[in-house]
Amino acid sequence: MEDLETRVKEAINTIRPSLQNDGGDIEFVRMDGYKVYVALTGACAGCAMAAMTLKGGVERMLKFNVDDKIEVFNLNFAE
């Protein structure tokens, strides 16, 4: 069975094209337990909707497809 980090990276790669179509991108940085740290880049880095994209899109998708305990944090934000 694949480990959790591998599954998270694979899931993130499935949503990258959607962000890239809008001029942005997402990069996996690291995991600490169920906390996933990413960097939103390009147009996503300064977008007013970045927090919504992160929590409502990326985190929701990872919770549904990988594990419901996952939390996602953007290293570009001071959280």
Beta strands, then each sheet from edge to edge (+ up, - down):
strand 1: 24-32
strand 2: 35-42
strand 3: 71-74
sheet 1: 1+ 2- 3-
end
